[in-house]
Amino acid sequence: MMLRFHIPNMTCGGCAKSVTNALLSVDPQARIEADPPAREVRVHSAEDERAFLAVLIEAGYPDKR
């Protein structure tokens, strides 16, 4: 399944790397596409969305829908 997260404070490649690493901590096999200019990240994973939301908040990158 593909999940989309809108992360307003993901503004650069360094932020995208931090977000990616946080998401991979939930599912190391996930395919993650970070798009800093669009402030969006797409996650292809079978894991539950709530687990990804929790690590994003913990990392300081909350999803804003």
mmCIF file as Biopython writes it, N, C-alpha, C and O atoms, coordinates in Angstrom:
data_model
#
loop_
_atom_site.group_PDB
_atom_site.id
_atom_site.type_symbol
_atom_site.label_atom_id
_atom_site.label_alt_id
_atom_site.label_comp_id
_atom_site.label_asym_id
_atom_site.label_entity_id
_atom_site.label_seq_id
_atom_site.pdbx_PDB_ins_code
_atom_site.Cartn_x
_atom_site.Cartn_y
_atom_site.Cartn_z
_atom_site.occupancy
_atom_site.B_iso_or_equiv
_atom_site.auth_seq_id
_atom_site.auth_asym_id
_atom_site.pdbx_PDB_model_num
ATOM 1   N N  . MET A ? 1  ? 0.841  -1.168 0.000  1.0 0.0 1  A 1 
ATOM 2   C CA . MET A ? 1  ? 0.000  0.000  0.000  1.0 0.0 1  A 1 
ATOM 3   C C  . MET A ? 1  ? 0.890  1.237  0.000  1.0 0.0 1  A 1 
ATOM 4   O O  . MET A ? 1  ? 1.994  1.230  0.544  1.0 0.0 1  A 1 
ATOM 5   N N  . MET A ? 2  ? 0.383  2.295  -0.622 1.0 0.0 2  A 1 
ATOM 6   C CA . MET A ? 2  ? 1.148  3.542  -0.635 1.0 0.0 2  A 1 
ATOM 7   C C  . MET A ? 2  ? 0.498  4.547  0.309  1.0 0.0 2  A 1 
ATOM 8   O O  . MET A ? 2  ? -0.711 4.775  0.264  1.0 0.0 2  A 1 
ATOM 9   N N  . LEU A ? 3  ? 1.319  5.134  1.155  1.0 0.0 3  A 1 
ATOM 10  C CA . LEU A ? 3  ? 0.883  6.174  2.079  1.0 0.0 3  A 1 
ATOM 11  C C  . LEU A ? 3  ? 1.525  7.485  1.661  1.0 0.0 3  A 1 
ATOM 12  O O  . LEU A ? 3  ? 2.653  7.504  1.169  1.0 0.0 3  A 1 
ATOM 13  N N  . ARG A ? 4  ? 0.806  8.577  1.858  1.0 0.0 4  A 1 
ATOM 14  C CA . ARG A ? 4  ? 1.349  9.915  1.573  1.0 0.0 4  A 1 
ATOM 15  C C  . ARG A ? 4  ? 1.306  10.732 2.850  1.0 0.0 4  A 1 
ATOM 16  O O  . ARG A ? 4  ? 0.328  10.706 3.596  1.0 0.0 4  A 1 
ATOM 17  N N  . PHE A ? 5  ? 2.391  11.457 3.084  1.0 0.0 5  A 1 
ATOM 18  C CA . PHE A ? 5  ? 2.461  12.347 4.236  1.0 0.0 5  A 1 
ATOM 19  C C  . PHE A ? 5  ? 2.891  13.721 3.751  1.0 0.0 5  A 1 
ATOM 20  O O  . PHE A ? 5  ? 3.814  13.846 2.947  1.0 0.0 5  A 1 
ATOM 21  N N  . HIS A ? 6  ? 2.211  14.758 4.249  1.0 0.0 6  A 1 
ATOM 22  C CA . HIS A ? 6  ? 2.584  16.142 3.937  1.0 0.0 6  A 1 
ATOM 23  C C  . HIS A ? 6  ? 3.336  16.684 5.145  1.0 0.0 6  A 1 
ATOM 24  O O  . HIS A ? 6  ? 2.787  16.773 6.243  1.0 0.0 6  A 1 
ATOM 25  N N  . ILE A ? 7  ? 4.597  17.046 4.931  1.0 0.0 7  A 1 
ATOM 26  C CA . ILE A ? 7  ? 5.472  17.458 6.032  1.0 0.0 7  A 1 
ATOM 27  C C  . ILE A ? 7  ? 6.001  18.862 5.739  1.0 0.0 7  A 1 
ATOM 28  O O  . ILE A ? 7  ? 7.029  19.016 5.079  1.0 0.0 7  A 1 
ATOM 29  N N  . PRO A ? 8  ? 5.298  19.889 6.231  1.0 0.0 8  A 1 
ATOM 30  C CA . PRO A ? 8  ? 5.658  21.271 5.910  1.0 0.0 8  A 1 
ATOM 31  C C  . PRO A ? 8  ? 7.084  21.662 6.271  1.0 0.0 8  A 1 
ATOM 32  O O  . PRO A ? 8  ? 7.678  22.493 5.584  1.0 0.0 8  A 1 
ATOM 33  N N  . ASN A ? 9  ? 7.653  21.083 7.338  1.0 0.0 9  A 1 
ATOM 34  C CA . ASN A ? 9  ? 9.000  21.501 7.737  1.0 0.0 9  A 1 
ATOM 35  C C  . ASN A ? 9  ? 10.098 20.610 7.154  1.0 0.0 9  A 1 
ATOM 36  O O  . ASN A ? 9  ? 11.233 20.655 7.629  1.0 0.0 9  A 1 
ATOM 37  N N  . MET A ? 10 ? 9.790  19.807 6.141  1.0 0.0 10 A 1 
ATOM 38  C CA . MET A ? 10 ? 10.815 19.058 5.403  1.0 0.0 10 A 1 
ATOM 39  C C  . MET A ? 10 ? 11.212 19.937 4.211  1.0 0.0 10 A 1 
ATOM 40  O O  . MET A ? 10 ? 10.590 19.889 3.150  1.0 0.0 10 A 1 
ATOM 41  N N  . THR A ? 11 ? 12.248 20.730 4.411  1.0 0.0 11 A 1 
ATOM 42  C CA . THR A ? 11 ? 12.576 21.771 3.423  1.0 0.0 11 A 1 
ATOM 43  C C  . THR A ? 11 ? 13.843 21.520 2.619  1.0 0.0 11 A 1 
ATOM 44  O O  . THR A ? 11 ? 14.130 22.263 1.680  1.0 0.0 11 A 1 
ATOM 45  N N  . CYS A ? 12 ? 14.613 20.480 2.971  1.0 0.0 12 A 1 
ATOM 46  C CA . CYS A ? 12 ? 15.882 20.279 2.278  1.0 0.0 12 A 1 
ATOM 47  C C  . CYS A ? 12 ? 16.228 18.790 2.226  1.0 0.0 12 A 1 
ATOM 48  O O  . CYS A ? 12 ? 15.518 17.953 2.783  1.0 0.0 12 A 1 
ATOM 49  N N  . GLY A ? 13 ? 17.309 18.487 1.561  1.0 0.0 13 A 1 
ATOM 50  C CA . GLY A ? 13 ? 17.762 17.103 1.462  1.0 0.0 13 A 1 
ATOM 51  C C  . GLY A ? 13 ? 18.116 16.494 2.813  1.0 0.0 13 A 1 
ATOM 52  O O  . GLY A ? 13 ? 17.894 15.304 3.037  1.0 0.0 13 A 1 
ATOM 53  N N  . GLY A ? 14 ? 18.667 17.305 3.713  1.0 0.0 14 A 1 
ATOM 54  C CA . GLY A ? 14 ? 19.001 16.809 5.047  1.0 0.0 14 A 1 
ATOM 55  C C  . GLY A ? 14 ? 17.749 16.409 5.814  1.0 0.0 14 A 1 
ATOM 56  O O  . GLY A ? 14 ? 17.718 15.390 6.503  1.0 0.0 14 A 1 
ATOM 57  N N  . CYS A ? 15 ? 16.710 17.244 5.676  1.0 0.0 15 A 1 
ATOM 58  C CA . CYS A ? 15 ? 15.428 16.918 6.307  1.0 0.0 15 A 1 
ATOM 59  C C  . CYS A ? 15 ? 14.864 15.629 5.711  1.0 0.0 15 A 1 
ATOM 60  O O  . CYS A ? 15 ? 14.381 14.757 6.433  1.0 0.0 15 A 1 
ATOM 61  N N  . ALA A ? 16 ? 14.933 15.522 4.398  1.0 0.0 16 A 1 
ATOM 62  C CA . ALA A ? 16 ? 14.408 14.336 3.725  1.0 0.0 16 A 1 
ATOM 63  C C  . ALA A ? 16 ? 15.133 13.084 4.204  1.0 0.0 16 A 1 
ATOM 64  O O  . ALA A ? 16 ? 14.515 12.032 4.370  1.0 0.0 16 A 1 
ATOM 65  N N  . LYS A ? 17 ? 16.440 13.194 4.426  1.0 0.0 17 A 1 
ATOM 66  C CA . LYS A ? 17 ? 17.209 12.040 4.916  1.0 0.0 17 A 1 
ATOM 67  C C  . LYS A ? 17 ? 16.761 11.662 6.331  1.0 0.0 17 A 1 
ATOM 68  O O  . LYS A ? 17 ? 16.626 10.480 6.646  1.0 0.0 17 A 1 
ATOM 69  N N  . SER A ? 18 ? 16.534 12.658 7.174  1.0 0.0 18 A 1 
ATOM 70  C CA . SER A ? 18 ? 16.059 12.391 8.535  1.0 0.0 18 A 1 
ATOM 71  C C  . SER A ? 18 ? 14.684 11.729 8.517  1.0 0.0 18 A 1 
ATOM 72  O O  . SER A ? 18 ? 14.436 10.775 9.255  1.0 0.0 18 A 1 
ATOM 73  N N  . VAL A ? 19 ? 13.793 12.241 7.671  1.0 0.0 19 A 1 
ATOM 74  C CA . VAL A ? 19 ? 12.456 11.666 7.542  1.0 0.0 19 A 1 
ATOM 75  C C  . VAL A ? 19 ? 12.553 10.228 7.028  1.0 0.0 19 A 1 
ATOM 76  O O  . VAL A ? 19 ? 11.891 9.331  7.551  1.0 0.0 19 A 1 
ATOM 77  N N  . THR A ? 20 ? 13.369 10.017 6.019  1.0 0.0 20 A 1 
ATOM 78  C CA . THR A ? 20 ? 13.540 8.678  5.447  1.0 0.0 20 A 1 
ATOM 79  C C  . THR A ? 20 ? 14.059 7.704  6.496  1.0 0.0 20 A 1 
ATOM 80  O O  . THR A ? 20 ? 13.543 6.594  6.621  1.0 0.0 20 A 1 
ATOM 81  N N  . ASN A ? 21 ? 15.065 8.106  7.240  1.0 0.0 21 A 1 
ATOM 82  C CA . ASN A ? 21 ? 15.624 7.229  8.277  1.0 0.0 21 A 1 
ATOM 83  C C  . ASN A ? 21 ? 14.593 6.905  9.349  1.0 0.0 21 A 1 
ATOM 84  O O  . ASN A ? 21 ? 14.525 5.771  9.823  1.0 0.0 21 A 1 
ATOM 85  N N  . ALA A ? 22 ? 13.794 7.888  9.733  1.0 0.0 22 A 1 
ATOM 86  C CA . ALA A ? 22 ? 12.741 7.651  10.731 1.0 0.0 22 A 1 
ATOM 87  C C  . ALA A ? 22 ? 11.727 6.638  10.200 1.0 0.0 22 A 1 
ATOM 88  O O  . ALA A ? 22 ? 11.329 5.720  10.916 1.0 0.0 22 A 1 
ATOM 89  N N  . LEU A ? 23 ? 11.316 6.806  8.957  1.0 0.0 23 A 1 
ATOM 90  C CA . LEU A ? 23 ? 10.337 5.891  8.364  1.0 0.0 23 A 1 
ATOM 91  C C  . LEU A ? 23 ? 10.901 4.483  8.202  1.0 0.0 23 A 1 
ATOM 92  O O  . LEU A ? 23 ? 10.191 3.497  8.399  1.0 0.0 23 A 1 
ATOM 93  N N  . LEU A ? 24 ? 12.169 4.395  7.846  1.0 0.0 24 A 1 
ATOM 94  C CA . LEU A ? 24 ? 12.800 3.068  7.695  1.0 0.0 24 A 1 
ATOM 95  C C  . LEU A ? 24 ? 12.921 2.347  9.029  1.0 0.0 24 A 1 
ATOM 96  O O  . LEU A ? 24 ? 13.054 1.123  9.056  1.0 0.0 24 A 1 
ATOM 97  N N  . SER A ? 25 ? 12.879 3.082  10.137 1.0 0.0 25 A 1 
ATOM 98  C CA . SER A ? 25 ? 12.942 2.424  11.442 1.0 0.0 25 A 1 
ATOM 99  C C  . SER A ? 25 ? 11.666 1.620  11.711 1.0 0.0 25 A 1 
ATOM 100 O O  . SER A ? 25 ? 11.677 0.683  12.509 1.0 0.0 25 A 1 
ATOM 101 N N  . VAL A ? 26 ? 10.581 1.981  11.051 1.0 0.0 26 A 1 
ATOM 102 C CA . VAL A ? 26 ? 9.327  1.233  11.168 1.0 0.0 26 A 1 
ATOM 103 C C  . VAL A ? 26 ? 9.363  0.019  10.244 1.0 0.0 26 A 1 
ATOM 104 O O  . VAL A ? 26 ? 9.003  -1.087 10.648 1.0 0.0 26 A 1 
ATOM 105 N N  . ASP A ? 27 ? 9.798  0.230  9.009  1.0 0.0 27 A 1 
ATOM 106 C CA . ASP A ? 27 ? 9.843  -0.847 8.012  1.0 0.0 27 A 1 
ATOM 107 C C  . ASP A ? 27 ? 11.099 -0.692 7.174  1.0 0.0 27 A 1 
ATOM 108 O O  . ASP A ? 27 ? 11.123 0.104  6.236  1.0 0.0 27 A 1 
ATOM 109 N N  . PRO A ? 28 ? 12.158 -1.455 7.506  1.0 0.0 28 A 1 
ATOM 110 C CA . PRO A ? 28 ? 13.409 -1.341 6.755  1.0 0.0 28 A 1 
ATOM 111 C C  . PRO A ? 28 ? 13.273 -1.713 5.280  1.0 0.0 28 A 1 
ATOM 112 O O  . PRO A ? 28 ? 14.145 -1.378 4.478  1.0 0.0 28 A 1 
ATOM 113 N N  . GLN A ? 29 ? 12.201 -2.396 4.916  1.0 0.0 29 A 1 
ATOM 114 C CA . GLN A ? 29 ? 11.988 -2.803 3.524  1.0 0.0 29 A 1 
ATOM 115 C C  . GLN A ? 29 ? 11.119 -1.816 2.742  1.0 0.0 29 A 1 
ATOM 116 O O  . GLN A ? 29 ? 10.882 -2.014 1.550  1.0 0.0 29 A 1 
ATOM 117 N N  . ALA A ? 30 ? 10.651 -0.771 3.392  1.0 0.0 30 A 1 
ATOM 118 C CA . ALA A ? 30 ? 9.760  0.195  2.733  1.0 0.0 30 A 1 
ATOM 119 C C  . ALA A ? 30 ? 10.479 0.915  1.608  1.0 0.0 30 A 1 
ATOM 120 O O  . ALA A ? 30 ? 11.685 1.150  1.670  1.0 0.0 30 A 1 
ATOM 121 N N  . ARG A ? 31 ? 9.718  1.260  0.578  1.0 0.0 31 A 1 
ATOM 122 C CA . ARG A ? 31 ? 10.252 2.103  -0.500 1.0 0.0 31 A 1 
ATOM 123 C C  . ARG A ? 31 ? 9.743  3.512  -0.217 1.0 0.0 31 A 1 
ATOM 124 O O  . ARG A ? 31 ? 8.536  3.743  -0.143 1.0 0.0 31 A 1 
ATOM 125 N N  . ILE A ? 32 ? 10.664 4.441  -0.063 1.0 0.0 32 A 1 
ATOM 126 C CA . ILE A ? 32 ? 10.320 5.797  0.351  1.0 0.0 32 A 1 
ATOM 127 C C  . ILE A ? 32 ? 10.764 6.791  -0.711 1.0 0.0 32 A 1 
ATOM 128 O O  . ILE A ? 32 ? 11.900 6.749  -1.186 1.0 0.0 32 A 1 
ATOM 129 N N  . GLU A ? 33 ? 9.857  7.680  -1.075 1.0 0.0 33 A 1 
ATOM 130 C CA . GLU A ? 33 ? 10.148 8.736  -2.047 1.0 0.0 33 A 1 
ATOM 131 C C  . GLU A ? 33 ? 9.893  10.072 -1.364 1.0 0.0 33 A 1 
ATOM 132 O O  . GLU A ? 33 ? 8.744  10.442 -1.121 1.0 0.0 33 A 1 
ATOM 133 N N  . ALA A ? 34 ? 10.951 10.785 -1.058 1.0 0.0 34 A 1 
ATOM 134 C CA . ALA A ? 34 ? 10.823 12.097 -0.418 1.0 0.0 34 A 1 
ATOM 135 C C  . ALA A ? 34 ? 10.924 13.189 -1.474 1.0 0.0 34 A 1 
ATOM 136 O O  . ALA A ? 34 ? 11.787 13.134 -2.349 1.0 0.0 34 A 1 
ATOM 137 N N  . ASP A ? 35 ? 10.053 14.169 -1.392 1.0 0.0 35 A 1 
ATOM 138 C CA . ASP A ? 35 ? 10.026 15.289 -2.333 1.0 0.0 35 A 1 
ATOM 139 C C  . ASP A ? 35 ? 10.023 16.597 -1.537 1.0 0.0 35 A 1 
ATOM 140 O O  . ASP A ? 35 ? 8.961  17.177 -1.307 1.0 0.0 35 A 1 
ATOM 141 N N  . PRO A ? 36 ? 11.223 17.073 -1.108 1.0 0.0 36 A 1 
ATOM 142 C CA . PRO A ? 36 ? 11.275 18.292 -0.280 1.0 0.0 36 A 1 
ATOM 143 C C  . PRO A ? 36 ? 10.583 19.507 -0.892 1.0 0.0 36 A 1 
ATOM 144 O O  . PRO A ? 36 ? 9.884  20.213 -0.164 1.0 0.0 36 A 1 
ATOM 145 N N  . PRO A ? 37 ? 10.737 19.797 -2.205 1.0 0.0 37 A 1 
ATOM 146 C CA . PRO A ? 37 ? 10.052 20.981 -2.732 1.0 0.0 37 A 1 
ATOM 147 C C  . PRO A ? 37 ? 8.524  20.911 -2.570 1.0 0.0 37 A 1 
ATOM 148 O O  . PRO A ? 37 ? 7.876  21.936 -2.358 1.0 0.0 37 A 1 
ATOM 149 N N  . ALA A ? 38 ? 7.961  19.717 -2.668 1.0 0.0 38 A 1 
ATOM 150 C CA . ALA A ? 38 ? 6.510  19.542 -2.500 1.0 0.0 38 A 1 
ATOM 151 C C  . ALA A ? 38 ? 6.136  19.305 -1.038 1.0 0.0 38 A 1 
ATOM 152 O O  . ALA A ? 38 ? 4.955  19.257 -0.694 1.0 0.0 38 A 1 
ATOM 153 N N  . ARG A ? 39 ? 7.160  19.156 -0.171 1.0 0.0 39 A 1 
ATOM 154 C CA . ARG A ? 39 ? 6.945  18.859 1.259  1.0 0.0 39 A 1 
ATOM 155 C C  . ARG A ? 39 ? 6.136  17.568 1.431  1.0 0.0 39 A 1 
ATOM 156 O O  . ARG A ? 39 ? 5.276  17.467 2.306  1.0 0.0 39 A 1 
ATOM 157 N N  . GLU A ? 40 ? 6.433  16.590 0.576  1.0 0.0 40 A 1 
ATOM 158 C CA . GLU A ? 40 ? 5.670  15.343 0.599  1.0 0.0 40 A 1 
ATOM 159 C C  . GLU A ? 40 ? 6.606  14.146 0.631  1.0 0.0 40 A 1 
ATOM 160 O O  . GLU A ? 40 ? 7.706  14.174 0.080  1.0 0.0 40 A 1 
ATOM 161 N N  . VAL A ? 41 ? 6.138  13.097 1.291  1.0 0.0 41 A 1 
ATOM 162 C CA . VAL A ? 41 ? 6.860  11.834 1.273  1.0 0.0 41 A 1 
ATOM 163 C C  . VAL A ? 41 ? 5.835  10.732 1.001  1.0 0.0 41 A 1 
ATOM 164 O O  . VAL A ? 41 ? 4.740  10.716 1.563  1.0 0.0 41 A 1 
ATOM 165 N N  . ARG A ? 42 ? 6.233  9.813  0.117  1.0 0.0 42 A 1 
ATOM 166 C CA . ARG A ? 42 ? 5.394  8.667  -0.208 1.0 0.0 42 A 1 
ATOM 167 C C  . ARG A ? 42 ? 6.082  7.416  0.302  1.0 0.0 42 A 1 
ATOM 168 O O  . ARG A ? 42 ? 7.282  7.227  0.102  1.0 0.0 42 A 1 
ATOM 169 N N  . VAL A ? 43 ? 5.314  6.566  0.959  1.0 0.0 43 A 1 
ATOM 170 C CA . VAL A ? 43 ? 5.852  5.356  1.561  1.0 0.0 43 A 1 
ATOM 171 C C  . VAL A ? 43 ? 5.091  4.162  1.016  1.0 0.0 43 A 1 
ATOM 172 O O  . VAL A ? 43 ? 3.866  4.088  1.120  1.0 0.0 43 A 1 
ATOM 173 N N  . HIS A ? 44 ? 5.830  3.229  0.436  1.0 0.0 44 A 1 
ATOM 174 C CA . HIS A ? 44 ? 5.236  1.980  -0.047 1.0 0.0 44 A 1 
ATOM 175 C C  . HIS A ? 44 ? 5.588  0.906  0.977  1.0 0.0 44 A 1 
ATOM 176 O O  . HIS A ? 44 ? 6.737  0.478  1.079  1.0 0.0 44 A 1 
ATOM 177 N N  . SER A ? 45 ? 4.567  0.477  1.739  1.0 0.0 45 A 1 
ATOM 178 C CA . SER A ? 45 ? 4.796  -0.462 2.827  1.0 0.0 45 A 1 
ATOM 179 C C  . SER A ? 45 ? 3.476  -1.114 3.225  1.0 0.0 45 A 1 
ATOM 180 O O  . SER A ? 45 ? 2.401  -0.558 3.003  1.0 0.0 45 A 1 
ATOM 181 N N  . ALA A ? 46 ? 3.578  -2.290 3.809  1.0 0.0 46 A 1 
ATOM 182 C CA . ALA A ? 46 ? 2.398  -2.975 4.340  1.0 0.0 46 A 1 
ATOM 183 C C  . ALA A ? 46 ? 2.165  -2.626 5.806  1.0 0.0 46 A 1 
ATOM 184 O O  . ALA A ? 46 ? 1.155  -3.030 6.383  1.0 0.0 46 A 1 
ATOM 185 N N  . GLU A ? 47 ? 3.085  -1.882 6.414  1.0 0.0 47 A 1 
ATOM 186 C CA . GLU A ? 47 ? 2.954  -1.524 7.830  1.0 0.0 47 A 1 
ATOM 187 C C  . GLU A ? 47 ? 1.822  -0.513 8.033  1.0 0.0 47 A 1 
ATOM 188 O O  . GLU A ? 47 ? 1.403  0.163  7.093  1.0 0.0 47 A 1 
ATOM 189 N N  . ASP A ? 48 ? 1.344  -0.424 9.254  1.0 0.0 48 A 1 
ATOM 190 C CA . ASP A ? 48 ? 0.240  0.453  9.610  1.0 0.0 48 A 1 
ATOM 191 C C  . ASP A ? 48 ? 0.657  1.931  9.580  1.0 0.0 48 A 1 
ATOM 192 O O  . ASP A ? 48 ? 1.735  2.299  10.047 1.0 0.0 48 A 1 
ATOM 193 N N  . GLU A ? 49 ? -0.216 2.756  9.025  1.0 0.0 49 A 1 
ATOM 194 C CA . GLU A ? 49 ? 0.060  4.195  8.909  1.0 0.0 49 A 1 
ATOM 195 C C  . GLU A ? 49 ? 0.354  4.836  10.261 1.0 0.0 49 A 1 
ATOM 196 O O  . GLU A ? 49 ? 1.194  5.732  10.347 1.0 0.0 49 A 1 
ATOM 197 N N  . ARG A ? 50 ? -0.328 4.389  11.320 1.0 0.0 50 A 1 
ATOM 198 C CA . ARG A ? 50 ? -0.131 4.988  12.648 1.0 0.0 50 A 1 
ATOM 199 C C  . ARG A ? 50 ? 1.302  4.849  13.138 1.0 0.0 50 A 1 
ATOM 200 O O  . ARG A ? 50 ? 1.812  5.739  13.819 1.0 0.0 50 A 1 
ATOM 201 N N  . ALA A ? 51 ? 1.959  3.743  12.799 1.0 0.0 51 A 1 
ATOM 202 C CA . ALA A ? 51 ? 3.353  3.557  13.213 1.0 0.0 51 A 1 
ATOM 203 C C  . ALA A ? 51 ? 4.249  4.598  12.535 1.0 0.0 51 A 1 
ATOM 204 O O  . ALA A ? 51 ? 5.161  5.138  13.162 1.0 0.0 51 A 1 
ATOM 205 N N  . PHE A ? 52 ? 3.989  4.876  11.258 1.0 0.0 52 A 1 
ATOM 206 C CA . PHE A ? 52 ? 4.772  5.884  10.548 1.0 0.0 52 A 1 
ATOM 207 C C  . PHE A ? 52 ? 4.498  7.278  11.105 1.0 0.0 52 A 1 
ATOM 208 O O  . PHE A ? 52 ? 5.424  8.070  11.278 1.0 0.0 52 A 1 
ATOM 209 N N  . LEU A ? 53 ? 3.232  7.579  11.386 1.0 0.0 53 A 1 
ATOM 210 C CA . LEU A ? 53 ? 2.895  8.890  11.964 1.0 0.0 53 A 1 
ATOM 211 C C  . LEU A ? 53 ? 3.607  9.099  13.289 1.0 0.0 53 A 1 
ATOM 212 O O  . LEU A ? 53 ? 4.101  10.192 13.565 1.0 0.0 53 A 1 
ATOM 213 N N  . ALA A ? 54 ? 3.665  8.055  14.114 1.0 0.0 54 A 1 
ATOM 214 C CA . ALA A ? 54 ? 4.314  8.165  15.423 1.0 0.0 54 A 1 
ATOM 215 C C  . ALA A ? 54 ? 5.794  8.493  15.300 1.0 0.0 54 A 1 
ATOM 216 O O  . ALA A ? 54 ? 6.293  9.351  16.028 1.0 0.0 54 A 1 
ATOM 217 N N  . VAL A ? 55 ? 6.511  7.825  14.388 1.0 0.0 55 A 1 
ATOM 218 C CA . VAL A ? 55 ? 7.951  8.109  14.271 1.0 0.0 55 A 1 
ATOM 219 C C  . VAL A ? 55 ? 8.197  9.468  13.636 1.0 0.0 55 A 1 
ATOM 220 O O  . VAL A ? 55 ? 9.195  10.118 13.946 1.0 0.0 55 A 1 
ATOM 221 N N  . LEU A ? 56 ? 7.303  9.912  12.750 1.0 0.0 56 A 1 
ATOM 222 C CA . LEU A ? 56 ? 7.461  11.250 12.175 1.0 0.0 56 A 1 
ATOM 223 C C  . LEU A ? 56 ? 7.326  12.315 13.267 1.0 0.0 56 A 1 
ATOM 224 O O  . LEU A ? 56 ? 8.109  13.265 13.308 1.0 0.0 56 A 1 
ATOM 225 N N  . ILE A ? 57 ? 6.347  12.159 14.139 1.0 0.0 57 A 1 
ATOM 226 C CA . ILE A ? 57 ? 6.164  13.110 15.242 1.0 0.0 57 A 1 
ATOM 227 C C  . ILE A ? 57 ? 7.383  13.089 16.160 1.0 0.0 57 A 1 
ATOM 228 O O  . ILE A ? 57 ? 7.893  14.133 16.566 1.0 0.0 57 A 1 
ATOM 229 N N  . GLU A ? 58 ? 7.839  11.879 16.477 1.0 0.0 58 A 1 
ATOM 230 C CA . GLU A ? 58 ? 9.003  11.735 17.361 1.0 0.0 58 A 1 
ATOM 231 C C  . GLU A ? 58 ? 10.246 12.390 16.763 1.0 0.0 58 A 1 
ATOM 232 O O  . GLU A ? 58 ? 11.068 12.951 17.488 1.0 0.0 58 A 1 
ATOM 233 N N  . ALA A ? 59 ? 10.381 12.318 15.438 1.0 0.0 59 A 1 
ATOM 234 C CA . ALA A ? 59 ? 11.544 12.892 14.761 1.0 0.0 59 A 1 
ATOM 235 C C  . ALA A ? 59 ? 11.405 14.407 14.547 1.0 0.0 59 A 1 
ATOM 236 O O  . ALA A ? 59 ? 12.343 15.054 14.083 1.0 0.0 59 A 1 
ATOM 237 N N  . GLY A ? 60 ? 10.233 14.974 14.886 1.0 0.0 60 A 1 
ATOM 238 C CA . GLY A ? 60 ? 10.037 16.405 14.724 1.0 0.0 60 A 1 
ATOM 239 C C  . GLY A ? 60 ? 9.491  16.805 13.362 1.0 0.0 60 A 1 
ATOM 240 O O  . GLY A ? 60 ? 9.589  17.965 12.962 1.0 0.0 60 A 1 
ATOM 241 N N  . TYR A ? 61 ? 8.915  15.841 12.651 1.0 0.0 61 A 1 
ATOM 242 C CA . TYR A ? 61 ? 8.357  16.094 11.320 1.0 0.0 61 A 1 
ATOM 243 C C  . TYR A ? 61 ? 6.906  15.627 11.255 1.0 0.0 61 A 1 
ATOM 244 O O  . TYR A ? 61 ? 6.601  14.669 10.545 1.0 0.0 61 A 1 
ATOM 245 N N  . PRO A ? 62 ? 6.008  16.287 11.985 1.0 0.0 62 A 1 
ATOM 246 C CA . PRO A ? 62 ? 4.611  15.833 11.996 1.0 0.0 62 A 1 
ATOM 247 C C  . PRO A ? 62 ? 3.936  16.031 10.637 1.0 0.0 62 A 1 
ATOM 248 O O  . PRO A ? 62 ? 4.210  16.985 9.910  1.0 0.0 62 A 1 
ATOM 249 N N  . ASP A ? 63 ? 3.052  15.100 10.332 1.0 0.0 63 A 1 
ATOM 250 C CA . ASP A ? 63 ? 2.247  15.147 9.114  1.0 0.0 63 A 1 
ATOM 251 C C  . ASP A ? 63 ? 1.143  16.183 9.308  1.0 0.0 63 A 1 
ATOM 252 O O  . ASP A ? 63 ? 0.478  16.203 10.344 1.0 0.0 63 A 1 
ATOM 253 N N  . LYS A ? 64 ? 0.951  17.036 8.316  1.0 0.0 64 A 1 
ATOM 254 C CA . LYS A ? 64 ? -0.125 18.038 8.350  1.0 0.0 64 A 1 
ATOM 255 C C  . LYS A ? 64 ? -1.038 17.772 7.167  1.0 0.0 64 A 1 
ATOM 256 O O  . LYS A ? 64 ? -0.648 17.950 6.013  1.0 0.0 64 A 1 
ATOM 257 N N  . ARG A ? 65 ? -2.239 17.349 7.462  1.0 0.0 65 A 1 
ATOM 258 C CA . ARG A ? 65 ? -3.195 17.025 6.372  1.0 0.0 65 A 1 
ATOM 259 C C  . ARG A ? 65 ? -4.123 18.166 6.099  1.0 0.0 65 A 1 
ATOM 260 O O  . ARG A ? 65 ? -4.982 18.067 5.223  1.0 0.0 65 A 1 
#
